[in-house]
Amino acid sequence: MAASRPVTLITGASAGIGAELARVFAANGHTLVLAARREDRLQALADEIAATGRSRPLVLRVDLQRPEAAADIGAALAAQDLEPQYVVNNAGFGLSGPAAEIDRTEQLDMIDLNVRALTDLSLAFVDSLTRHHGGILNVASVAAFLPGPRMAVYYASKAYVLSFSEALHHELKSRGVRVTTLCPGPVKTEFQARAGAAEGQAASVLSQPAIKVAQDGYVGLMRGRRVVVPGWGNKLVTALIPFVPRSLLFRVVDARQGRRRSPGT
Ligand SMILES: NC(=O)c1ccc[n+]([C@@H]2O[C@H](COP(=O)([O-])OP(=O)(O)OC[C@H]3O[C@@H](n4cnc5c(N)ncnc54)[C@H](OP(=O)(O)O)[C@@H]3O)[C@@H](O)[C@H]2O)c1
């Protein structure tokens, strides 16, 4: 029986950092599977990549908040004789506002996507990642390094991603599987509108373009780096966080998140 063909699965490829990750992986010769809910966006990106002479990515319309999502993706790949060499868990969203006041169901949806789906997809394909000497790129955030008042569940979800992925980096090393956690600072994408964050919140000196973040993540994964923080400003911030008194950190994050759009705007 012929061996299944290796592919790179990228979640959340219909926008922002995920779309740029797809462009970077494609430019480096990887055959892609693009997953998200907005199929039209994925098809347009697949067309764009095919037009550059690369193989056309497979598009999977999937809602990763559903518990069966990883199993469905596995079945869709197996049906095409494909199996992951790389898994890029990029899909995620945030919500701004005091945790006790904003919608609880939406906050639990965030855990389903940012934590549950990422964990499932990180573990589901370890055998094929091992066979193809591949790896996992999990997208966390600078938010993973500290608690975040007014975005408490989001920051906690990213702390989970960082902790889990660093441990997995250690566990899977002996199998030859790379696991890298990408921790961007602010990036101007659809993320801010989805989170209900203030206009211009990504427009800080720490802000990086999505393409730069994607390139840094790709290089870091290929080099087997444990954690990648794009940009010198963000590297400095994450290095200093352990030395800043927690009470001061909370005031700074609270004030920053406080510049939030009013509900419904
Ligand atoms: N932008 C920032 O400032 C920033 C900073 C640090 C970390 N990050 C992280 O970077 C990652 C990408 O964010 P981004 O800034 O590129 O945001 P974005 O532009 O809003 O893109 C989010 C992506 O996730 C997908 N997604 C959302 N819910 C989904 C679901 N239920 N099922 C499947 N796919 C889903 C979206 O696709 P559909 O809507 O089509 O499903 C979209 O492709 C996230 O994990 C985010 O936490 C972002």
The ligand as an SDF file (V2000), in Angstrom:
LIG
                    3D

 48 52  0  0  0  0  0  0  0  0999 V2000
   -3.6990   39.8180   16.3550 N   0  0  0  0  0  0  0  0  0  0  0  0
   -3.0410   39.8810   17.4920 C   0  0  0  0  0  0  0  0  0  0  0  0
   -2.7700   40.9870   18.0240 O   0  0  0  0  0  0  0  0  0  0  0  0
   -2.5520   38.6120   18.1460 C   0  0  0  0  0  0  0  0  0  0  0  0
   -1.5460   38.7160   19.1150 C   0  0  0  0  0  0  0  0  0  0  0  0
   -1.0860   37.5500   19.7200 C   0  0  0  0  0  0  0  0  0  0  0  0
   -1.6120   36.3340   19.3950 C   0  0  0  0  0  0  0  0  0  0  0  0
   -2.6000   36.2500   18.4570 N   0  0  0  0  0  0  0  0  0  0  0  0
   -3.1370   34.9210   18.1290 C   0  0  0  0  0  0  0  0  0  0  0  0
   -2.9170   34.6660   16.7600 O   0  0  0  0  0  0  0  0  0  0  0  0
   -3.8980   33.7340   16.2870 C   0  0  0  0  0  0  0  0  0  0  0  0
   -4.5000   34.2730   14.9960 C   0  0  0  0  0  0  0  0  0  0  0  0
   -5.1310   35.4910   15.2830 O   0  0  0  0  0  0  0  0  0  0  0  0
   -5.3160   36.6550   14.2060 P   0  0  0  0  0  0  0  0  0  0  0  0
   -4.8070   37.9030   14.8270 O   0  0  0  0  0  0  0  0  0  0  0  0
   -4.8160   36.2350   12.8910 O   0  0  0  0  0  0  0  0  0  0  0  0
   -6.9290   36.7560   14.2350 O   0  0  0  0  0  0  0  0  0  0  0  0
   -8.0210   36.8060   13.0640 P   0  0  0  0  0  0  0  0  0  0  0  0
   -7.5610   37.6720   11.9500 O   0  0  0  0  0  0  0  0  0  0  0  0
   -9.2970   37.1280   13.7620 O   0  0  0  0  0  0  0  0  0  0  0  0
   -8.0680   35.2870   12.5390 O   0  0  0  0  0  0  0  0  0  0  0  0
   -8.5660   34.2680   13.3710 C   0  0  0  0  0  0  0  0  0  0  0  0
   -8.6780   32.9890   12.5700 C   0  0  0  0  0  0  0  0  0  0  0  0
   -9.2230   31.9640   13.4340 O   0  0  0  0  0  0  0  0  0  0  0  0
  -10.2960   31.3450   12.7610 C   0  0  0  0  0  0  0  0  0  0  0  0
  -11.3320   30.8630   13.6690 N   0  0  0  0  0  0  0  0  0  0  0  0
  -11.9840   31.5760   14.6190 C   0  0  0  0  0  0  0  0  0  0  0  0
  -12.9200   30.8180   15.1970 N   0  0  0  0  0  0  0  0  0  0  0  0
  -12.8750   29.6040   14.6000 C   0  0  0  0  0  0  0  0  0  0  0  0
  -13.6060   28.3940   14.7370 C   0  0  0  0  0  0  0  0  0  0  0  0
  -14.6020   28.2800   15.6430 N   0  0  0  0  0  0  0  0  0  0  0  0
  -13.2910   27.3510   13.9520 N   0  0  0  0  0  0  0  0  0  0  0  0
  -12.3070   27.4560   13.0280 C   0  0  0  0  0  0  0  0  0  0  0  0
  -11.5650   28.5620   12.8490 N   0  0  0  0  0  0  0  0  0  0  0  0
  -11.8550   29.6270   13.6280 C   0  0  0  0  0  0  0  0  0  0  0  0
  -10.8670   32.4200   11.8410 C   0  0  0  0  0  0  0  0  0  0  0  0
  -11.5310   31.8100   10.7350 O   0  0  0  0  0  0  0  0  0  0  0  0
  -13.1240   31.7450   10.5040 P   0  0  0  0  0  0  0  0  0  0  0  0
  -13.7100   32.9580   11.1600 O   0  0  0  0  0  0  0  0  0  0  0  0
  -13.2240   31.7430    9.0150 O   0  0  0  0  0  0  0  0  0  0  0  0
  -13.5400   30.4580   11.1240 O   0  0  0  0  0  0  0  0  0  0  0  0
   -9.5980   33.1200   11.3750 C   0  0  0  0  0  0  0  0  0  0  0  0
   -9.0490   32.4500   10.2780 O   0  0  0  0  0  0  0  0  0  0  0  0
   -4.9140   33.5750   17.4200 C   0  0  0  0  0  0  0  0  0  0  0  0
   -4.6480   32.3670   18.1080 O   0  0  0  0  0  0  0  0  0  0  0  0
   -4.6340   34.7840   18.3170 C   0  0  0  0  0  0  0  0  0  0  0  0
   -4.9810   34.5230   19.6480 O   0  0  0  0  0  0  0  0  0  0  0  0
   -3.0840   37.3690   17.8160 C   0  0  0  0  0  0  0  0  0  0  0  0
  1  2  1  0
  2  3  2  0
  2  4  1  0
  4  5  1  0
  4 48  2  0
  5  6  2  0
  6  7  1  0
  7  8  2  0
  8  9  1  0
  8 48  1  0
  9 10  1  0
  9 46  1  0
 10 11  1  0
 11 12  1  0
 11 44  1  0
 12 13  1  0
 13 14  1  0
 14 15  2  0
 14 16  1  0
 14 17  1  0
 17 18  1  0
 18 19  2  0
 18 20  1  0
 18 21  1  0
 21 22  1  0
 22 23  1  0
 23 24  1  0
 23 42  1  0
 24 25  1  0
 25 26  1  0
 25 36  1  0
 26 27  1  0
 26 35  1  0
 27 28  2  0
 28 29  1  0
 29 30  1  0
 29 35  2  0
 30 31  1  0
 30 32  2  0
 32 33  1  0
 33 34  2  0
 34 35  1  0
 36 37  1  0
 36 42  1  0
 37 38  1  0
 38 39  2  0
 38 40  1  0
 38 41  1  0
 42 43  1  0
 44 45  1  0
 44 46  1  0
 46 47  1  0
M  CHG  2   8   1  16  -1
M  END
$$$$
